[in-house]
Amino acid sequence: MLTGVKHVILVLSGKGGVGKSTVSTQLALTLKEAGFKVGILDVDLCGPSVPYLLQLEGKDVHQSPHGWVPVFADKEQRLAVMSIGFLLKDRNDGVVWRGPKKNAMTTHPLVLLAAMIKQFLTDVYWQDIDYLIIDTPPGTSDEHITVMENVRELNCDGAVIVTTPQKVAIEDVRKEITFCRKTGIPILGILENMSGFVCPTCSEVALRVTHSSLMSSDRMKPRSGDWAECTNIFSSGGGSSLAELARVPFLGCLPLDSRVGACGEKGQSCVAQLPDSPAAAVFRSLAARLAPTGVGS
């Protein structure tokens, strides 16, 4: 199972719409920029957006004697991608689920099964990669449970939980933490997305977005001046407070930043394109935490 994969990282969220897929892709791109070979497995069956975010829509996967061959996002073949989205002819086709059909065999071409989730986790020919980032379904739905049950059999490093500052999102994260602990998945930490807004034309309250304690690799350290002028749109501090209560690491705050959004929709790394942005600082911090000794760890 996942032969040749050194590290497996889950990216989870208690609810949809918190930026989980963006975090997954930017984390993968950051690790690639740091010299690692990376894979992204997109098993968010109801909303597979990784192909869109990496400009890979319309690409085809094919079978080999070793299993499904992923799509490579770069010429050097250092970022491999497998997504349920590659099996849809049109991203507007939506995957429709109905209760038990999620876990039952069916002939409908758009109703993807729990059996397919298992195939994604076992039958993709990743070859030798350093990090596999798994973009999971949000919440604790049937397909989410299926993913977690299968991941327990892997040598999983742990899960990054993505939330937003709103109270409803924080409450859902509490459930996700409980779920991880019941299923035996280690929690690497909580990342708060949409935490403040970076105004491109004004200057208000300064928000620090990096933790010096996470920096252990010179190659991925934040640059000087990694402070952003941000305005809090939603409530603030929920993610860090919850992390403290749950006794798990707080991985930082990602503010809303239109420049980062534009990078994400072009399949570009914010670390490479916007090295002095708050988002770049957070992703460098996270990459340094996951790979404290750099390439070869």
N, C-alpha and C positions, 0 to 999 in steps of 0.2 A: 504494500500500500504506500503510495507516494515515494517510491524508491528514488533516491537521488536528491530528495528535498531535505535540506538541513534544518530549517526552522519554519514553523507554521504559526502565523499570527491571524487571529480572528478579529474582524471589525464588526461590532454589534451596536444596536440601538434599541431602546425600548419602544420607539414609535417611528413611523416613516417621516420623511421630510426634514430630517435634522442634518443632512449633509454627509451621511455615512459613506456613500459611494465616492464623493469628492475626497473625503479623508483617505479612503482606501487607495484611490489612484494617486493622490499627491504623496502619500507615504511610500508607495511603490516607486514612483518617479524619484523621490528623494534618495531612497536606498540605491537605485540604479545610478544616480549621479555620484554617489559615494563609492561606486566601483563594484557593487554586488550584482549578481544575476538574480532576477526577481520574477516571480509569477503572480498573476492575479487570477483568482478563481471567483467568478461572479455567479453566486447561486441565489441571488435575490430574484426569485422566479416571477414575482408579480410586477417587478419594475427593474429589469436589467438595464442599467444605464452606463455601465463601464465601456461598452463599445462606442457609445456616443461621446463620452468624455475623452476617450483616447483616439477619436477620429478613425475608428475601425469598423464603422457600420458598413455592411455589405460584404465584409470579408467572410470567407468560407473556412470551416474546419473540415478535416478529412481523416479517415481511418488509416492506421498503419498496422503492421503486425504487432506493434507494441501498445497500441491503443490510439485514442484521439490525439491528434497533433494540434497543439494550441497555435493561435495566431500571434505573430511577433509584431510588436509595436515599433521596432527600430531595426535598422539595417544590421546592426551588430548582434542582434538576437540576444539582447540582455534583458528584455522585458517581454515575457510570454503571457498571453491572455487567453482564458477560456471563459465563455459566458453563454448562458442560455439564450442571450440575445442573438448570437450567431445562428441559432436554429430557427429564428423567426425571419420571414421574408421581408417584413416591414415592421419597424419599431412601433407603428401605430396599431399593430395587430393586437396588442394586449393579451396577456395570458389570463384566461378566465378559470377560476377554481370554484368548485362547489363541494364543500365538506369532504365526505369520504373519498371522492374522486381524486383527491390529492394523493392518496395512498393506494389507489386501485388502478389496475390496467385499463386502458381505454384506447379506442382507435382514433379519437379526435386529435388532429395534428397539433392543436394549440394547448391541449391540456397535458401539462408536463407532470410527471409522476415522482413520487418519492424514490422510485427505482432509478429515475434519471439523476436525482441528487446523489444517490450512492454511486452511480456510474461516474459522475463528475469528480467524486472524491477518490475513486479507485482506478479509473480507466483512462486518465489523461497522461500522455507521455511527456512529462515535464523535463526529462533528461536530468542534468545536474544543475540545480538552482540553489541559491543560498537562502532566499526567503520566499515563502508562499503566503500572500495576503489573501484571505478569504472574506469576500464581501457577502455577508449573510442577509437573509430576510429579516425585516424589522419585527420587534415584538416577540411573542412566544406562540406563534401560529404553528399549524401542523408541520409545514415545511421547515420552520425554524427548529422545531424539536427534532425532526429527522436529521438535519444537519448536525446538531449538537450530539445526538446519539452516535453518529458515525465518527465525528471528530474525536470523541473520547477514546476511540481505538487508535488514533494517531498520536505521534509524539508532539503534542501541541504545546507551544511555548506559553500561550495564554491569549487573553482577549483585551482589546482596546474598546471601551464603551464610549460612544459618542452621544452627547446630549446637547440641548440648548438651554438658555437660562430660564425659560418659562416654567412655572410650577408644574404644569401637567407633564412636561417632558421629564422633569426631575423625579416625579412620582413613578413614571414608567421605568426609569433607570433603577429605582429601588427594586422593582420586580425583576429586572434583568440581573442585578447583582445576586438576588436570592436564587434565581434560576441557574446562574453560573455555579454558585456554590453547591447547589443540589446535584448538578451534573458533573461536578469535579473539574470544571474548567478554571484554571488560574486567571485572576483578573490582573492585567498589567497596569490598569489605571483608567481614569475618566478624563475625557477631553471635552471641553465646553466649546461648542461652535456657535457662531452668530452672537458672540459676546461683545456687544458694542458695535459701532459703525465707524469706519474710517472715512471721514469727510475729505474729499480731494481738494476742497477749496477753503476750508475753515479750520480753526484750531480751538479745541475745547479741552476736555479733561484728559490728561495723559493716562494711558492704561499700560501697565507693564505686562508683557505676554510671555516672558521666559523665566525659567528657573535655573539658576546657576548650578544647582546641585545635580541637574541632569546632564551637564556638559562634561564629558570625559574623553571626547575625541576631537583633537584640534581641527580635523578636517570638516567636522560638522558643527563646530561651535557657532553661536550667533555672532554677528558682527557688532561692533560698537554702534550705539545709536538705535538698537532694536527696541525702541519705544515708539508707540504710535499715538497720534492724537485721535482719540475715540470718544464718541458719545454713546452712552448706554441707552438703547431703545427698549429692551426688555429689562426685567429685574436682573440683578447681577450677583455673583458669588454663590449661586446655587450649586454649581458643579464642585467647587472647591469645598464647600461646607459638607456636601454629601460624601465626598471622598474622605474627608476627615472623620465623619461619623462612621463610615463603613470601613475605615482603616485600610484604604487602598490609595495608591499614589494619585495625585492630581497632575495631569500631563500638560496643562496649560489652557489658555483661552485663544480662540480663533475669532477675530472680529469680522464682521461683514466688510468686504473690500471689493469694490467693483473691478479692480485690476486683477485680483486673484481669480475672480469669477471668469473674467475674459481668458485668462491663462488656462483655466480648467476646461473651458469649452473648446479650446484649441489643442488639447492634449499636451500642454506644455507644463513643465515643472515650475512652480512659483519660486523654488529655491534657486533655479538657474536664471529665470527671467526677472525676478523681483527679489534679489538677495537681501535687500535691506528692509523688506516688508515684515510686519508682525507675523504673518502666516509662515514665511520662510524660517523665522526664528523658532517657531513652535515645531515645525517639521524637522528642522535640524536637531532640536532637543530630543524629539521622539526617536529619530533615527539613531542618535548617540546612545540613547537608553537601550534600544534594542540591540545595537551592535557596539558595545562600549570599547572594544579593542580594534574596531575597523575591519577592513576586508580580511577574510580568513577566520572570523569569529564564528 
